[in-house]
Amino acid sequence: MANIKSAIKRIQVAERNRLRNKSYKSAVRTLMKKYFIAVENYASNPTEELKTEVEQRMSKAYSKIDKAVKRGVLHKNNGSRKKARLVRFYKRHLTSDQSQQESKMTDSSVAS
């Protein structure tokens, strides 16, 4: 343990910042996981309710990522990478789902 008063204060500040950073990072990870689950649910069963849920979860994740970047918890490029990952996941699941639906439609039309 430090003996100097300024060093003791520095330790306290560092601990406070560490806990704040940890809570932001944990919240970002949690929101991203919930978003991924919502996208998978929507891809397997596309309905308007699930689409609005996906949009809400994306909005919450974007907001938390932007706040973490603003507070200095995440670097700007790290935040951008996380947001790009969310969009990429969404597009990948939608395009694979649409291609499956199109292949089913062409298979049924060929069979007719």
C-alpha positions as CSV (number, residue, x, y, z in Angstrom):
1,M,0.0,0.0,0.0
2,A,1.2,3.5,-0.8
3,N,2.3,5.9,1.9
4,I,2.0,9.1,0.0
5,K,-1.4,10.8,0.0
6,S,-1.4,11.6,-3.7
7,A,-0.5,7.9,-4.5
8,I,-3.4,6.7,-2.3
9,K,-5.8,9.0,-4.1
10,R,-4.5,7.8,-7.5
11,I,-5.1,4.2,-6.4
12,Q,-8.7,5.0,-5.4
13,V,-9.3,6.8,-8.7
14,A,-7.9,4.0,-10.7
15,E,-10.1,1.5,-8.9
16,R,-13.2,3.6,-9.5
17,N,-12.4,3.9,-13.2
18,R,-11.7,0.2,-13.5
19,L,-15.1,-0.7,-12.0
20,R,-16.8,1.8,-14.3
21,N,-15.0,0.5,-17.4
22,K,-15.8,-3.0,-16.4
23,S,-19.5,-2.3,-16.1
24,Y,-19.6,-0.5,-19.5
25,K,-17.8,-3.3,-21.2
26,S,-20.0,-6.0,-19.6
27,A,-23.2,-4.1,-20.6
28,V,-21.9,-3.8,-24.2
29,R,-21.2,-7.5,-24.4
30,T,-24.6,-8.4,-22.9
31,L,-26.5,-6.1,-25.3
32,M,-24.6,-7.5,-28.2
33,K,-25.4,-11.1,-27.2
34,K,-29.1,-10.3,-26.8
35,Y,-29.0,-8.6,-30.2
36,F,-27.5,-11.7,-31.8
37,I,-30.1,-13.9,-30.3
38,A,-32.9,-11.6,-31.5
39,V,-31.5,-11.6,-35.1
40,E,-31.3,-15.4,-35.1
41,N,-34.9,-15.6,-33.9
42,Y,-36.0,-13.2,-36.6
43,A,-34.1,-15.1,-39.3
44,S,-35.7,-18.3,-38.3
45,N,-39.2,-16.8,-38.1
46,P,-39.5,-13.4,-39.7
47,T,-42.4,-11.4,-38.2
48,E,-43.0,-7.7,-37.7
49,E,-42.8,-8.1,-33.9
50,L,-39.4,-9.8,-34.1
51,K,-38.2,-7.2,-36.5
52,T,-39.1,-4.4,-34.1
53,E,-37.3,-6.3,-31.3
54,V,-34.2,-6.6,-33.5
55,E,-34.3,-2.8,-34.2
56,Q,-34.8,-2.0,-30.5
57,R,-31.9,-4.2,-29.4
58,M,-29.7,-2.7,-32.1
59,S,-30.6,0.8,-31.0
60,K,-29.8,-0.1,-27.3
61,A,-26.5,-1.7,-28.3
62,Y,-25.5,1.3,-30.5
63,S,-26.4,3.7,-27.7
64,K,-24.3,1.8,-25.1
65,I,-21.3,1.5,-27.5
66,D,-21.5,5.2,-28.3
67,K,-21.6,6.1,-24.6
68,A,-18.7,3.9,-23.8
69,V,-16.7,5.6,-26.6
70,K,-17.7,9.0,-25.3
71,R,-16.6,8.2,-21.8
72,G,-13.3,6.8,-23.0
73,V,-14.0,3.2,-22.0
74,L,-13.7,2.0,-25.6
75,H,-11.5,3.4,-28.4
76,K,-13.4,5.0,-31.3
77,N,-12.2,2.4,-33.7
78,N,-13.2,-0.4,-31.3
79,G,-16.7,1.0,-31.0
80,S,-17.0,1.3,-34.8
81,R,-15.8,-2.3,-35.2
82,K,-18.4,-3.5,-32.7
83,K,-21.2,-1.6,-34.5
84,A,-20.1,-2.9,-37.9
85,R,-20.1,-6.4,-36.5
86,L,-23.7,-6.0,-35.5
87,V,-24.8,-4.9,-39.0
88,R,-22.7,-7.6,-40.7
89,F,-24.3,-10.3,-38.5
90,Y,-27.8,-8.9,-39.4
91,K,-27.1,-8.8,-43.1
92,R,-25.5,-12.2,-43.2
93,H,-28.5,-13.8,-41.5
94,L,-31.0,-12.0,-43.7
95,T,-29.3,-12.8,-47.0
96,S,-28.9,-16.5,-46.0
97,D,-32.5,-16.6,-45.0
98,Q,-33.7,-14.9,-48.2
99,S,-31.6,-17.2,-50.4
100,Q,-33.1,-20.3,-48.6
101,Q,-36.6,-18.9,-49.2
102,E,-35.9,-18.2,-52.9
103,S,-34.5,-21.7,-53.3
104,K,-37.6,-23.2,-51.7
105,M,-39.7,-21.1,-54.1
106,T,-37.8,-22.2,-57.2
107,D,-37.9,-25.8,-56.0
108,S,-41.7,-25.7,-55.6
109,S,-42.2,-24.0,-59.0
110,V,-40.0,-26.6,-60.7
111,A,-42.0,-29.4,-59.0
112,S,-45.3,-27.8,-60.2
